Amino acid sequence: MVTVAISGLGSRGKDTYAKCQHIFPERMRIVAIADPIAEKVEEVREEYGVDPSLCFSSAEEMLEREKLADVMFVCTQDRQHYAHAMKAMEKGYDLLLEKPISPSPDECRKIQETAERLGRRVVVCHVLRYTPFYQYIYRTLRSGEIGKIVAIQAIENVGYWHQAHSFVRGNWRNSEETSPMILQKSCHDMDILRWLCGQPCARISSFGSLMHFRRENAAWIVPERCGRTVPMTRRKST
Ligand SMILES: NC(=O)c1ccc[n+]([C@@H]2O[C@H](COP(=O)([O-])OP(=O)(O)OC[C@H]3O[C@@H](n4cnc5c(N)ncnc54)[C@H](O)[C@@H]3O)[C@@H](O)[C@H]2O)c1
């Protein structure tokens, strides 16, 4: 049985990882939670029977306390991971750390050094490695059954709605405030390709912009906000 403290009760902390308690009730128990949004804290507290005295309004507040669980799930936003992860390791937690570890290479190295120095286990959520079909591909490649890898051609097909809601106007709309898309989305691709190849990355290049996703490129008839379907307002093209 692994006891868990979750920091950040969003799409990952609440809607993805917390649910593992229902799937593996004999292996995982949520004992502490933190999020500034009180409704989320209440929802998770009620659903998983967390002691109210171990419900916090921020990871910072939770980390003021002595170690409360075996593992901390760090499910806050990209630029918050570093501070939460470092403090949690100092407190004695092993980590399930959301990707990307940090947009700063220096912070990534410091997390690794700290984990090694303190003997903490840090699992980064490169979830593709754990999917049965990628594991099958990995085993097939390693077995030599289909010969030597010469090239891999892969595309990250981000759905148009995910692109619009996450990378144009959502949490990851501005790389200065979060992570650039090559890291935020394609860290999964970089991880899986490196893992499948069994070779370190030699070189990488990345370019792109939101040039198309601007007001002047909007169709002449669109709602003011995409969530609103009626009434449609006619807008003059600019
Ligand atoms: N592994 C994957 O496949 C995958 C997929 C999507 C997102 N992610 C990563 O997971 C992380 C979270 O993404 P998300 O989609 O769940 O975001 P989200 O915005 O839904 O959740 C983040 C939560 O953190 C809370 N929060 C903000 N400040 C906090 C603080 N100081 N202490 C505690 N909680 C705080 C927010 O209120 C929010 O509920 C991001 O780094 C993202 O890149 C990983």
The ligand as an ORCA input file, in Angstrom:
! r2SCAN-3c Opt
* xyz 0 1
  N       1.457     13.111    -18.549
  C       0.600     13.608    -19.408
  O       0.250     12.971    -20.401
  C       0.021     14.976    -19.167
  C      -1.148     15.371    -19.825
  C      -1.659     16.650    -19.572
  C      -0.981     17.501    -18.704
  N       0.181     17.086    -18.105
  C       0.911     17.977    -17.174
  O       0.294     17.918    -15.898
  C       0.401     19.191    -15.246
  C      -0.986     19.634    -14.812
  O      -1.814     19.745    -15.957
  P      -3.413     19.751    -15.836
  O      -3.922     19.582    -17.219
  O      -3.856     18.814    -14.745
  O      -3.636     21.265    -15.371
  P      -4.862     21.843    -14.538
  O      -4.791     23.313    -14.712
  O      -6.117     21.111    -14.874
  O      -4.465     21.463    -13.016
  C      -3.506     22.155    -12.262
  C      -4.085     22.332    -10.865
  O      -3.088     22.901    -10.015
  C      -3.762     23.786     -9.135
  N      -2.795     24.683     -8.510
  C      -2.390     25.909     -8.912
  N      -1.502     26.424     -8.028
  C      -1.344     25.482     -7.053
  C      -0.577     25.424     -5.859
  N       0.236     26.418     -5.499
  N      -0.665     24.313     -5.082
  C      -1.485     23.285     -5.436
  N      -2.241     23.298     -6.542
  C      -2.164     24.375     -7.359
  C      -4.802     24.461    -10.017
  O      -5.832     25.074     -9.268
  C      -5.298     23.287    -10.845
  O      -6.400     22.639    -10.237
  C       1.055     20.150    -16.248
  O       2.417     20.299    -15.960
  C       0.887     19.433    -17.585
  O       1.944     19.687    -18.479
  C       0.658     15.851    -18.310
*
